[in-house]
Amino acid sequence: MYSSSVYYIKRNLINRVKQLRYKPLKVIGKLLILLYFINLPFILQQNFKNINFDSPEGYVAVFAVLMIYFGIPGTLSYLKRRGIIFKQENVNFDFIAPFTPKQILLKGFTLNAFYGLILQLAMAVGGYFVFHLKLWQVLLIFVIQLTVSLASDFAIAVIIYSSEDLTEKHKQIIRYVTYGLLFIVALYMIWIVVEGTGPVSGRILGMLNSDPLMFVPIYGFEIGVVSLIIKGYTLPRLVSTILSFLTTIILVILAKKCTSTGEYYEDAIKFSEDYRIAVKKNKETGKSHRVGKKQKVIENAKFTIKGNYAKAIFEKQLNEYKKLPLLDKIKLPGSAIIASLFFVLAFGDEKFGEGFSAVVGAISIYINLISFRFLSVDGEYNHYSFYLIPDTMGKKVFYSGLLGNIKTLVVSICLFLPFFIITGQGPLRILGAVLMFNSISLIFNYLGKGIIKVLESRLGRTFGMFAFVIIGLILSGISLGLGTVVEVFSKVEDSGFFVTAAIAVLISIILLFINGKLYKNMEFITEE
């Protein structure tokens, strides 16, 4: 039976590779995205160097963060039978094929394993070139992660996700114990950083390399293995390594013996369907939709209807925004405040002189690049009423994105204000940083509307998104580059903030005009 399952997985992969020859642009797009993730350590190399993380100890620190704050939450998702995605063809074929429930789960887990492989490739490249590990250390860690750690992860998935020996009470206990461990680890980290001496980055580095973290069950043990390989023998590292291998063996035995008759099928199908719907809505509206969770609304929200012509689009969006619960409204600003305080801890000891505007500009470009879909509001283009409003298309595009621009303004204030006040920056820098961030955001906002849809329709979604990233980086880079050049030659400190903002606004106006031309027809409407 296992040979048939392996054959099925192998044949499925071969067929997918053969299909790619009919979509060469899609292949190029996926390869470029893969190269981007593998190249990510080089992109972040200067940042690691600035905070003295470009060392073997820095590799252990990054690995510890990934294990504790990404590995553990991923495991918790199995308690709700989430985290493993079965595509429609898997549901139609696998669940009725003569495979055992554990074999079906193994096939679904291969997608998670593929993402893990990409992560390990990036870590291996970064370990050798950025963190200066020896080649044998990189290869040994890579092999262990793809064998021992992968076996442990799959065993955990089988036990928690598909085992019928675990009752709801058992899952509740696992959940509370895990949350308690995360809370204790967070308190320990805060205590070490606050009570320690020396630069903040040095305290964080020492804390993430400390012995207690190696004894967090399962994922902490893996930190001990990596520490033993990189930093050599100590008794705590040896004990943690032994516990890691013993735990893996025990988990594999438990996974093999646990009872699984397929009770998870219904929950797996529902999660996969909810995931498919959420992805579809993300593509159509550009907004983040939580999988399998209906959006709560406030029934007694007060509405105002006073907008005429294109402004009615903004009023409609504003009324819909008022219906959201308070938690959803403060989620992004709250995250920005937390990020700002983290920057204070990491860079609070730095002195910011010349070239500060270029640094803030680079950070603004990166944040806008990864978050523009969360801040933009694009769902209006799927409604026929958008095209029937008797107003110019430029105004309709402007008002349809106005709420997103206001949200970006609030987030930028929450991001920069705490950091700049605590580090003693003047009001001119605060104003300049906020203006620069929002002007760069306008570029990504207007580029991410009709223009990206045209690119995706011509090049495919993957390659179209990559083209969007490249064009966005070029346009925002031009505005930041010219602003920096003006500041350097004029020798007027912080003038780069305002020059960059002015150039970015001019580019945004051009993009707004292009979008107005593109949205002359209804071809962007997505039928339900």
One Martini backbone bead per residue (centre of mass of N, CA, C, O) as a GRO file, in nm:
protein
  528
    1MET     BB    1   0.057   0.062  -0.021
    2TYR     BB    2   0.302   0.255   0.004
    3SER     BB    3   0.395   0.220  -0.293
    4SER     BB    4   0.140   0.349  -0.418
    5SER     BB    5   0.171   0.626  -0.282
    6VAL     BB    6   0.450   0.695  -0.394
    7TYR     BB    7   0.374   0.669  -0.691
    8TYR     BB    8   0.156   0.888  -0.692
    9ILE     BB    9   0.336   1.125  -0.608
   10LYS     BB   10   0.547   1.095  -0.835
   11ARG     BB   11   0.351   1.113  -1.079
   12ASN     BB   12   0.232   1.389  -1.006
   13LEU     BB   13   0.499   1.548  -1.029
   14ILE     BB   14   0.567   1.474  -1.322
   15ASN     BB   15   0.308   1.594  -1.450
   16ARG     BB   16   0.356   1.886  -1.354
   17VAL     BB   17   0.619   1.927  -1.505
   18LYS     BB   18   0.505   1.874  -1.792
   19GLN     BB   19   0.291   2.112  -1.784
   20LEU     BB   20   0.501   2.357  -1.778
   21ARG     BB   21   0.572   2.368  -2.091
   22TYR     BB   22   0.289   2.530  -2.150
   23LYS     BB   23   0.408   2.753  -1.913
   24PRO     BB   24   0.673   2.945  -1.925
   25LEU     BB   25   0.603   3.201  -1.756
   26LYS     BB   26   0.534   3.050  -1.497
   27VAL     BB   27   0.812   2.927  -1.458
   28ILE     BB   28   0.970   3.190  -1.440
   29GLY     BB   29   0.814   3.306  -1.200
   30LYS     BB   30   0.879   3.078  -0.995
   31LEU     BB   31   1.187   3.101  -1.015
   32LEU     BB   32   1.206   3.397  -0.921
   33ILE     BB   33   1.079   3.351  -0.645
   34LEU     BB   34   1.281   3.143  -0.550
   35LEU     BB   35   1.530   3.330  -0.579
   36TYR     BB   36   1.433   3.539  -0.378
   37PHE     BB   37   1.434   3.359  -0.122
   38ILE     BB   38   1.732   3.271  -0.148
   39ASN     BB   39   1.824   3.590  -0.158
   40LEU     BB   40   1.730   3.713   0.116
   41PRO     BB   41   1.994   3.714   0.289
   42PHE     BB   42   2.131   3.936   0.109
   43ILE     BB   43   1.919   4.156   0.156
   44LEU     BB   44   1.969   4.129   0.491
   45GLN     BB   45   2.274   4.159   0.552
   46GLN     BB   46   2.302   4.455   0.649
   47ASN     BB   47   2.110   4.427   0.888
   48PHE     BB   48   2.273   4.212   1.039
   49LYS     BB   49   2.530   4.385   1.059
   50ASN     BB   50   2.414   4.628   1.223
   51ILE     BB   51   2.327   4.404   1.471
   52ASN     BB   52   2.540   4.167   1.493
   53PHE     BB   53   2.425   3.887   1.317
   54ASP     BB   54   2.693   3.810   1.134
   55SER     BB   55   2.688   3.507   1.276
   56PRO     BB   56   2.653   3.208   1.420
   57GLU     BB   57   2.471   3.328   1.645
   58GLY     BB   58   2.268   3.454   1.444
   59TYR     BB   59   2.165   3.189   1.328
   60VAL     BB   60   2.049   3.079   1.593
   61ALA     BB   61   1.852   3.313   1.637
   62VAL     BB   62   1.683   3.276   1.381
   63PHE     BB   63   1.610   2.980   1.435
   64ALA     BB   64   1.462   3.030   1.704
   65VAL     BB   65   1.235   3.207   1.593
   66LEU     BB   66   1.122   3.000   1.391
   67MET     BB   67   1.056   2.774   1.595
   68ILE     BB   68   0.877   2.932   1.811
   69TYR     BB   69   0.702   3.153   1.611
   70PHE     BB   70   0.629   2.920   1.376
   71GLY     BB   71   0.618   2.622   1.463
   72ILE     BB   72   0.411   2.622   1.697
   73PRO     BB   73   0.163   2.758   1.556
   74GLY     BB   74   0.148   2.539   1.334
   75THR     BB   75   0.071   2.311   1.531
   76LEU     BB   76  -0.193   2.438   1.645
   77SER     BB   77  -0.358   2.411   1.376
   78TYR     BB   78  -0.409   2.098   1.407
   79LEU     BB   79  -0.628   2.111   1.632
   80LYS     BB   80  -0.833   2.240   1.393
   81ARG     BB   81  -0.773   2.117   1.121
   82ARG     BB   82  -0.523   2.277   1.007
   83GLY     BB   83  -0.255   2.348   0.755
   84ILE     BB   84  -0.383   2.137   0.546
   85ILE     BB   85  -0.401   2.114   0.191
   86PHE     BB   86  -0.676   2.019  -0.017
   87LYS     BB   87  -0.744   1.971  -0.320
   88GLN     BB   88  -0.990   1.895  -0.532
   89GLU     BB   89  -0.844   1.643  -0.651
   90ASN     BB   90  -0.797   1.511  -0.374
   91VAL     BB   91  -1.091   1.481  -0.292
   92ASN     BB   92  -1.188   1.314  -0.550
   93PHE     BB   93  -0.956   1.083  -0.513
   94ASP     BB   94  -0.817   1.015  -0.236
   95PHE     BB   95  -1.079   0.964  -0.048
   96ILE     BB   96  -1.157   0.701  -0.257
   97ALA     BB   97  -0.905   0.569  -0.237
   98PRO     BB   98  -0.680   0.295  -0.143
   99PHE     BB   99  -0.614   0.480   0.119
  100THR     BB  100  -0.495   0.580   0.395
  101PRO     BB  101  -0.524   0.842   0.607
  102LYS     BB  102  -0.212   0.876   0.640
  103GLN     BB  103  -0.143   0.890   0.338
  104ILE     BB  104  -0.314   1.138   0.273
  105LEU     BB  105  -0.166   1.321   0.473
  106LEU     BB  106   0.111   1.295   0.341
  107LYS     BB  107   0.033   1.430   0.075
  108GLY     BB  108  -0.061   1.702   0.203
  109PHE     BB  109   0.230   1.751   0.343
  110THR     BB  110   0.413   1.810   0.092
  111LEU     BB  111   0.365   2.117   0.075
  112ASN     BB  112   0.498   2.186   0.344
  113ALA     BB  113   0.771   2.055   0.266
  114PHE     BB  114   0.833   2.248   0.033
  115TYR     BB  115   0.846   2.506   0.201
  116GLY     BB  116   1.070   2.395   0.386
  117LEU     BB  117   1.283   2.367   0.162
  118ILE     BB  118   1.306   2.667   0.093
  119LEU     BB  119   1.391   2.757   0.374
  120GLN     BB  120   1.649   2.577   0.391
  121LEU     BB  121   1.791   2.703   0.149
  122ALA     BB  122   1.805   2.989   0.265
  123MET     BB  123   1.959   2.906   0.524
  124ALA     BB  124   2.206   2.783   0.383
  125VAL     BB  125   2.297   3.031   0.228
  126GLY     BB  126   2.310   3.220   0.475
  127GLY     BB  127   2.503   3.051   0.652
  128TYR     BB  128   2.753   3.075   0.455
  129PHE     BB  129   2.746   3.395   0.353
  130VAL     BB  130   2.637   3.554   0.623
  131PHE     BB  131   2.715   3.361   0.897
  132HIS     BB  132   2.983   3.189   0.856
  133LEU     BB  133   2.969   2.896   0.795
  134LYS     BB  134   3.046   2.589   0.751
  135LEU     BB  135   2.986   2.357   0.517
  136TRP     BB  136   2.932   2.110   0.705
  137GLN     BB  137   2.720   2.255   0.877
  138VAL     BB  138   2.514   2.317   0.660
  139LEU     BB  139   2.470   2.023   0.558
  140LEU     BB  140   2.389   1.893   0.829
  141ILE     BB  141   2.143   2.071   0.887
  142PHE     BB  142   1.992   2.012   0.624
  143VAL     BB  143   1.962   1.703   0.665
  144ILE     BB  144   1.817   1.708   0.941
  145GLN     BB  145   1.571   1.881   0.852
  146LEU     BB  146   1.492   1.663   0.609
  147THR     BB  147   1.452   1.427   0.831
  148VAL     BB  148   1.403   1.453   1.139
  149SER     BB  149   1.216   1.706   1.137
  150LEU     BB  150   1.012   1.601   0.928
  151ALA     BB  151   0.926   1.351   1.088
  152SER     BB  152   0.825   1.507   1.332
  153ASP     BB  153   0.610   1.682   1.189
  154PHE     BB  154   0.441   1.445   1.076
  155ALA     BB  155   0.381   1.307   1.345
  156ILE     BB  156   0.228   1.545   1.464
  157ALA     BB  157   0.009   1.558   1.248
  158VAL     BB  158  -0.107   1.276   1.297
  159ILE     BB  159  -0.172   1.298   1.601
  160ILE     BB  160  -0.341   1.571   1.594
  161TYR     BB  161  -0.512   1.555   1.324
  162SER     BB  162  -0.597   1.217   1.299
  163SER     BB  163  -0.630   1.129   1.579
  164GLU     BB  164  -0.874   0.940   1.787
  165ASP     BB  165  -0.732   0.937   2.080
  166LEU     BB  166  -0.788   1.232   2.087
  167THR     BB  167  -0.940   1.448   2.275
  168GLU     BB  168  -1.063   1.754   2.347
  169LYS     BB  169  -0.921   1.765   2.620
  170HIS     BB  170  -0.636   1.711   2.518
  171LYS     BB  171  -0.624   1.956   2.325
  172GLN     BB  172  -0.667   2.167   2.543
  173ILE     BB  173  -0.410   2.105   2.701
  174ILE     BB  174  -0.209   2.155   2.473
  175ARG     BB  175  -0.288   2.449   2.425
  176TYR     BB  176  -0.228   2.563   2.712
  177VAL     BB  177   0.066   2.471   2.732
  178THR     BB  178   0.168   2.623   2.483
  179TYR     BB  179   0.086   2.909   2.568
  180GLY     BB  180   0.249   2.903   2.829
  181LEU     BB  181   0.528   2.871   2.699
  182LEU     BB  182   0.519   3.129   2.526
  183PHE     BB  183   0.486   3.320   2.769
  184ILE     BB  184   0.744   3.243   2.920
  185VAL     BB  185   0.940   3.309   2.691
  186ALA     BB  186   0.862   3.608   2.667
  187LEU     BB  187   0.938   3.686   2.958
  188TYR     BB  188   1.233   3.599   2.936
  189MET     BB  189   1.314   3.788   2.708
  190ILE     BB  190   1.241   4.055   2.847
  191TRP     BB  191   1.422   4.019   3.097
  192ILE     BB  192   1.695   4.001   2.951
  193VAL     BB  193   1.677   4.276   2.802
  194VAL     BB  194   1.629   4.462   3.051
  195GLU     BB  195   1.866   4.347   3.253
  196GLY     BB  196   2.075   4.394   3.069
  197THR     BB  197   2.382   4.474   2.904
  198GLY     BB  198   2.429   4.685   2.661
  199PRO     BB  199   2.335   4.635   2.369
  200VAL     BB  200   2.039   4.535   2.250
  201SER     BB  201   2.134   4.335   2.030
  202GLY     BB  202   2.316   4.172   2.226
  203ARG     BB  203   2.089   4.077   2.415
  204ILE     BB  204   1.922   3.927   2.203
  205LEU     BB  205   2.144   3.734   2.113
  206GLY     BB  206   2.194   3.602   2.392
  207MET     BB  207   1.903   3.503   2.443
  208LEU     BB  208   1.881   3.318   2.173
  209ASN     BB  209   2.154   3.152   2.298
  210SER     BB  210   2.032   3.027   2.532
  211ASP     BB  211   1.968   2.742   2.716
  212PRO     BB  212   1.656   2.740   2.786
  213LEU     BB  213   1.552   2.729   2.482
  214MET     BB  214   1.651   2.419   2.439
  215PHE     BB  215   1.390   2.318   2.648
  216VAL     BB  216   1.181   2.337   2.449
  217PRO     BB  217   0.967   2.140   2.333
  218ILE     BB  218   1.104   2.007   2.037
  219TYR     BB  219   1.190   2.298   1.916
  220GLY     BB  220   1.420   2.348   2.120
  221PHE     BB  221   1.587   2.096   2.054
  222GLU     BB  222   1.673   2.198   1.769
  223ILE     BB  223   1.848   2.425   1.877
  224GLY     BB  224   2.053   2.234   2.012
  225VAL     BB  225   2.157   2.101   1.756
  226VAL     BB  226   2.262   2.359   1.617
  227SER     BB  227   2.449   2.450   1.849
  228LEU     BB  228   2.634   2.199   1.846
  229ILE     BB  229   2.735   2.231   1.552
  230ILE     BB  230   2.840   2.535   1.575
  231LYS     BB  231   2.956   2.568   1.902
  232GLY     BB  232   2.962   2.300   2.039
  233TYR     BB  233   3.037   2.154   2.334
  234THR     BB  234   2.782   2.097   2.578
  235LEU     BB  235   2.571   1.970   2.798
  236PRO     BB  236   2.300   2.108   2.711
  237ARG     BB  237   2.333   2.045   2.404
  238LEU     BB  238   2.349   1.739   2.428
  239VAL     BB  239   2.080   1.691   2.571
  240SER     BB  240   1.902   1.830   2.355
  241THR     BB  241   1.981   1.641   2.123
  242ILE     BB  242   1.887   1.376   2.245
  243LEU     BB  243   1.592   1.469   2.284
  244SER     BB  244   1.532   1.509   1.985
  245PHE     BB  245   1.571   1.212   1.889
  246LEU     BB  246   1.381   1.078   2.093
  247THR     BB  247   1.125   1.234   2.018
  248THR     BB  248   1.108   1.141   1.726
  249ILE     BB  249   1.080   0.840   1.782
  250ILE     BB  250   0.826   0.857   1.958
  251LEU     BB  251   0.643   1.002   1.750
  252VAL     BB  252   0.657   0.786   1.528
  253ILE     BB  253   0.537   0.556   1.697
  254LEU     BB  254   0.270   0.699   1.767
  255ALA     BB  255   0.180   0.747   1.472
  256LYS     BB  256   0.170   0.441   1.396
  257LYS     BB  257  -0.039   0.355   1.646
  258CYS     BB  258  -0.252   0.533   1.586
  259THR     BB  259  -0.584   0.617   1.537
  260SER     BB  260  -0.708   0.617   1.180
  261THR     BB  261  -1.032   0.643   0.991
  262GLY     BB  262  -1.128   0.950   0.875
  263GLU     BB  263  -1.261   1.190   1.051
  264TYR     BB  264  -1.106   1.439   0.905
  265TYR     BB  265  -1.231   1.482   0.624
  266GLU     BB  266  -1.448   1.699   0.668
  267ASP     BB  267  -1.258   1.920   0.783
  268ALA     BB  268  -1.060   1.924   0.542
  269ILE     BB  269  -1.265   2.006   0.325
  270LYS     BB  270  -1.360   2.270   0.458
  271PHE     BB  271  -1.087   2.413   0.473
  272SER     BB  272  -1.021   2.399   0.168
  273GLU     BB  273  -1.269   2.562   0.079
  274ASP     BB  274  -1.213   2.815   0.249
  275TYR     BB  275  -0.936   2.868   0.123
  276ARG     BB  276  -1.030   2.902  -0.170
  277ILE     BB  277  -1.219   3.143  -0.112
  278ALA     BB  278  -1.008   3.333   0.014
  279VAL     BB  279  -0.821   3.347  -0.233
  280LYS     BB  280  -1.032   3.459  -0.428
  281LYS     BB  281  -1.089   3.720  -0.265
  282ASN     BB  282  -0.802   3.829  -0.267
  283LYS     BB  283  -0.785   3.861  -0.579
  284GLU     BB  284  -1.041   4.050  -0.611
  285THR     BB  285  -0.987   4.271  -0.354
  286GLY     BB  286  -0.698   4.267  -0.180
  287LYS     BB  287  -0.801   4.138   0.078
  288SER     BB  288  -0.804   4.002   0.389
  289HIS     BB  289  -0.905   3.660   0.448
  290ARG     BB  290  -1.037   3.453   0.666
  291VAL     BB  291  -1.037   3.124   0.731
  292GLY     BB  292  -1.355   3.015   0.812
  293LYS     BB  293  -1.437   3.329   0.889
  294LYS     BB  294  -1.670   3.534   0.972
  295GLN     BB  295  -1.757   3.858   0.951
  296LYS     BB  296  -1.796   4.079   1.182
  297VAL     BB  297  -2.067   4.296   1.285
  298ILE     BB  298  -2.213   4.613   1.334
  299GLU     BB  299  -2.547   4.684   1.356
  300ASN     BB  300  -2.539   4.998   1.506
  301ALA     BB  301  -2.422   5.164   1.292
  302LYS     BB  302  -2.346   5.481   1.175
  303PHE     BB  303  -2.472   5.644   0.894
  304THR     BB  304  -2.362   5.819   0.589
  305ILE     BB  305  -2.529   6.012   0.314
  306LYS     BB  306  -2.328   6.260   0.107
  307GLY     BB  307  -2.233   6.153  -0.160
  308ASN     BB  308  -2.130   6.244  -0.486
  309TYR     BB  309  -2.076   6.047  -0.716
  310ALA     BB  310  -1.763   5.935  -0.660
  311LYS     BB  311  -1.789   5.983  -0.345
  312ALA     BB  312  -1.985   5.743  -0.291
  313ILE     BB  313  -1.766   5.526  -0.269
  314PHE     BB  314  -1.639   5.624  -0.006
  315GLU     BB  315  -1.897   5.617   0.168
  316LYS     BB  316  -1.945   5.316   0.141
  317GLN     BB  317  -1.677   5.222   0.266
  318LEU     BB  318  -1.715   5.369   0.538
  319ASN     BB  319  -1.970   5.216   0.625
  320GLU     BB  320  -1.835   4.935   0.621
  321TYR     BB  321  -1.615   5.006   0.830
  322LYS     BB  322  -1.812   5.064   1.072
  323LYS     BB  323  -1.901   4.750   1.095
  324LEU     BB  324  -1.651   4.692   1.225
  325PRO     BB  325  -1.476   4.581   1.463
  326LEU     BB  326  -1.238   4.707   1.669
  327LEU     BB  327  -1.015   4.494   1.624
  328ASP     BB  328  -0.997   4.535   1.309
  329LYS     BB  329  -0.919   4.843   1.323
  330ILE     BB  330  -0.649   4.803   1.527
  331LYS     BB  331  -0.454   4.594   1.407
  332LEU     BB  332  -0.255   4.760   1.230
  333PRO     BB  333  -0.178   4.989   1.426
  334GLY     BB  334  -0.082   4.796   1.651
  335SER     BB  335   0.145   4.663   1.484
  336ALA     BB  336   0.301   4.930   1.436
  337ILE     BB  337   0.366   4.987   1.732
  338ILE     BB  338   0.521   4.728   1.789
  339ALA     BB  339   0.735   4.775   1.569
  340SER     BB  340   0.840   5.043   1.684
  341LEU     BB  341   0.936   4.922   1.960
  342PHE     BB  342   1.132   4.724   1.833
  343PHE     BB  343   1.315   4.942   1.703
  344VAL     BB  344   1.399   5.060   1.971
  345LEU     BB  345   1.546   4.806   2.076
  346ALA     BB  346   1.739   4.769   1.822
  347PHE     BB  347   1.799   5.117   1.755
  348GLY     BB  348   1.821   5.313   2.011
  349ASP     BB  349   2.154   5.352   2.005
  350GLU     BB  350   2.150   5.507   1.758
  351LYS     BB  351   2.287   5.741   1.520
  352PHE     BB  352   2.115   5.994   1.326
  353GLY     BB  353   2.216   6.124   1.028
  354GLU     BB  354   2.320   6.101   0.746
  355GLY     BB  355   2.090   5.925   0.541
  356PHE     BB  356   1.814   5.875   0.689
  357SER     BB  357   1.609   5.901   0.452
  358ALA     BB  358   1.707   5.649   0.297
  359VAL     BB  359   1.637   5.442   0.514
  360VAL     BB  360   1.335   5.509   0.540
  361GLY     BB  361   1.272   5.460   0.241
  362ALA     BB  362   1.347   5.160   0.230
  363ILE     BB  363   1.145   5.072   0.445
  364SER     BB  364   0.891   5.180   0.300
  365ILE     BB  365   0.911   5.003   0.050
  366TYR     BB  366   0.899   4.728   0.190
  367ILE     BB  367   0.630   4.761   0.344
  368ASN     BB  368   0.454   4.828   0.094
  369LEU     BB  369   0.511   4.567  -0.064
  370ILE     BB  370   0.389   4.361   0.172
  371SER     BB  371   0.104   4.559   0.245
  372PHE     BB  372  -0.091   4.670   0.015
  373ARG     BB  373  -0.332   4.459   0.038
  374PHE     BB  374  -0.416   4.549   0.336
  375LEU     BB  375  -0.463   4.872   0.258
  376SER     BB  376  -0.627   4.820   0.022
  377VAL     BB  377  -0.923   4.901  -0.200
  378ASP     BB  378  -1.065   4.684  -0.477
  379GLY     BB  379  -1.378   4.584  -0.497
  380GLU     BB  380  -1.527   4.792  -0.692
  381TYR     BB  381  -1.445   4.660  -0.981
  382ASN     BB  382  -1.683   4.424  -0.945
  383HIS     BB  383  -1.889   4.657  -1.005
  384TYR     BB  384  -2.113   4.801  -1.215
  385SER     BB  385  -2.158   5.081  -1.072
  386PHE     BB  386  -1.876   5.199  -1.119
  387TYR     BB  387  -1.930   5.243  -1.445
  388LEU     BB  388  -2.217   5.419  -1.401
  389ILE     BB  389  -2.100   5.658  -1.286
  390PRO     BB  390  -2.130   6.014  -1.346
  391ASP     BB  391  -1.792   6.015  -1.392
  392THR     BB  392  -1.477   6.027  -1.379
  393MET     BB  393  -1.239   5.782  -1.367
  394GLY     BB  394  -1.028   5.921  -1.190
  395LYS     BB  395  -1.218   5.978  -0.948
  396LYS     BB  396  -1.300   5.685  -0.895
  397VAL     BB  397  -1.017   5.580  -0.832
  398PHE     BB  398  -0.956   5.775  -0.603
  399TYR     BB  399  -1.204   5.708  -0.410
  400SER     BB  400  -1.153   5.397  -0.398
  401GLY     BB  401  -0.850   5.465  -0.247
  402LEU     BB  402  -0.888   5.656   0.005
  403LEU     BB  403  -0.919   5.465   0.247
  404GLY     BB  404  -0.643   5.331   0.212
  405ASN     BB  405  -0.481   5.598   0.252
  406ILE     BB  406  -0.579   5.652   0.540
  407LYS     BB  407  -0.476   5.392   0.665
  408THR     BB  408  -0.179   5.448   0.595
  409LEU     BB  409  -0.150   5.706   0.763
  410VAL     BB  410  -0.206   5.578   1.039
  411VAL     BB  411   0.016   5.362   1.028
  412SER     BB  412   0.259   5.559   0.992
  413ILE     BB  413   0.222   5.706   1.259
  414CYS     BB  414   0.246   5.448   1.440
  415LEU     BB  415   0.537   5.377   1.335
  416PHE     BB  416   0.703   5.663   1.380
  417LEU     BB  417   0.633   5.821   1.639
  418PRO     BB  418   0.750   5.649   1.873
  419PHE     BB  419   1.041   5.630   1.765
  420PHE     BB  420   1.104   5.938   1.730
  421ILE     BB  421   1.048   6.026   2.022
  422ILE     BB  422   1.235   5.829   2.182
  423THR     BB  423   1.499   5.912   1.990
  424GLY     BB  424   1.481   6.238   1.939
  425GLN     BB  425   1.324   6.339   1.702
  426GLY     BB  426   1.207   6.567   1.502
  427PRO     BB  427   0.924   6.700   1.350
  428LEU     BB  428   1.040   6.703   1.060
  429ARG     BB  429   1.097   6.398   1.041
  430ILE     BB  430   0.815   6.299   1.093
  431LEU     BB  431   0.682   6.438   0.852
  432GLY     BB  432   0.870   6.323   0.631
  433ALA     BB  433   0.817   6.018   0.681
  434VAL     BB  434   0.511   6.022   0.634
  435LEU     BB  435   0.515   6.139   0.347
  436MET     BB  436   0.696   5.925   0.219
  437PHE     BB  437   0.530   5.672   0.280
  438ASN     BB  438   0.262   5.769   0.135
  439SER     BB  439   0.380   5.823  -0.148
  440ILE     BB  440   0.478   5.533  -0.194
  441SER     BB  441   0.200   5.403  -0.153
  442LEU     BB  442   0.069   5.525  -0.407
  443ILE     BB  443   0.225   5.366  -0.612
  444PHE     BB  444   0.125   5.079  -0.521
  445ASN     BB  445  -0.175   5.137  -0.533
  446TYR     BB  446  -0.200   5.219  -0.845
  447LEU     BB  447  -0.040   4.975  -0.955
  448GLY     BB  448  -0.256   4.762  -0.802
  449LYS     BB  449  -0.468   4.782  -1.020
  450GLY     BB  450  -0.511   4.787  -1.348
  451ILE     BB  451  -0.217   4.720  -1.417
  452ILE     BB  452  -0.191   4.438  -1.281
  453LYS     BB  453  -0.429   4.311  -1.439
  454VAL     BB  454  -0.295   4.329  -1.713
  455LEU     BB  455  -0.041   4.165  -1.645
  456GLU     BB  456  -0.192   3.904  -1.558
  457SER     BB  457  -0.347   3.860  -1.833
  458ARG     BB  458  -0.069   3.835  -2.003
  459LEU     BB  459   0.139   3.663  -1.782
  460GLY     BB  460   0.014   3.592  -1.533
  461ARG     BB  461   0.010   3.593  -1.198
  462THR     BB  462   0.305   3.542  -1.120
  463PHE     BB  463   0.448   3.729  -1.334
  464GLY     BB  464   0.277   3.979  -1.274
  465MET     BB  465   0.373   4.015  -0.980
  466PHE     BB  466   0.670   4.044  -1.049
  467ALA     BB  467   0.636   4.294  -1.227
  468PHE     BB  468   0.520   4.468  -1.004
  469VAL     BB  469   0.766   4.464  -0.820
  470ILE     BB  470   0.970   4.584  -1.018
  471ILE     BB  471   0.819   4.846  -1.087
  472GLY     BB  472   0.787   4.948  -0.797
  473LEU     BB  473   1.094   4.960  -0.734
  474ILE     BB  474   1.169   5.156  -0.958
  475LEU     BB  475   0.984   5.398  -0.894
  476SER     BB  476   1.061   5.428  -0.592
  477GLY     BB  477   1.370   5.439  -0.648
  478ILE     BB  478   1.370   5.699  -0.808
  479SER     BB  479   1.259   5.886  -0.588
  480LEU     BB  480   1.477   5.817  -0.374
  481GLY     BB  481   1.731   5.877  -0.542
  482LEU     BB  482   1.672   6.177  -0.604
  483GLY     BB  483   1.643   6.266  -0.307
  484THR     BB  484   1.932   6.187  -0.224
  485VAL     BB  485   2.088   6.359  -0.427
  486VAL     BB  486   1.980   6.634  -0.336
  487GLU     BB  487   2.085   6.613  -0.043
  488VAL     BB  488   2.387   6.581  -0.106
  489PHE     BB  489   2.426   6.848  -0.292
  490SER     BB  490   2.273   7.058  -0.097
  491LYS     BB  491   2.319   7.000   0.219
  492VAL     BB  492   2.020   6.936   0.320
  493GLU     BB  493   1.885   6.820   0.582
  494ASP     BB  494   1.610   6.609   0.506
  495SER     BB  495   1.525   6.675   0.203
  496GLY     BB  496   1.466   6.382   0.097
  497PHE     BB  497   1.184   6.346   0.201
  498PHE     BB  498   1.038   6.573   0.017
  499VAL     BB  499   1.143   6.497  -0.261
  500THR     BB  500   1.041   6.210  -0.267
  501ALA     BB  501   0.742   6.279  -0.223
  502ALA     BB  502   0.704   6.456  -0.477
  503ILE     BB  503   0.784   6.244  -0.691
  504ALA     BB  504   0.580   6.023  -0.604
  505VAL     BB  505   0.327   6.191  -0.663
  506LEU     BB  506   0.375   6.227  -0.965
  507ILE     BB  507   0.372   5.924  -1.031
  508SER     BB  508   0.083   5.874  -0.917
  509ILE     BB  509  -0.067   6.053  -1.118
  510ILE     BB  510   0.009   5.889  -1.365
  511LEU     BB  511  -0.119   5.623  -1.265
  512LEU     BB  512  -0.404   5.737  -1.236
  513PHE     BB  513  -0.440   5.801  -1.536
  514ILE     BB  514  -0.400   5.512  -1.641
  515ASN     BB  515  -0.636   5.386  -1.483
  516GLY     BB  516  -0.856   5.560  -1.613
  517LYS     BB  517  -0.813   5.426  -1.896
  518LEU     BB  518  -0.850   5.120  -1.820
  519TYR     BB  519  -1.152   5.177  -1.676
  520LYS     BB  520  -1.353   5.216  -1.933
  521ASN     BB  521  -1.430   4.923  -1.868
  522MET     BB  522  -1.565   4.579  -1.764
  523GLU     BB  523  -1.320   4.356  -1.766
  524PHE     BB  524  -1.273   4.341  -1.432
  525ILE     BB  525  -1.506   4.169  -1.389
  526THR     BB  526  -1.604   3.921  -1.148
  527GLU     BB  527  -1.762   3.641  -1.159
  528GLU     BB  528  -1.953   3.429  -0.938
   0.00000   0.00000   0.00000
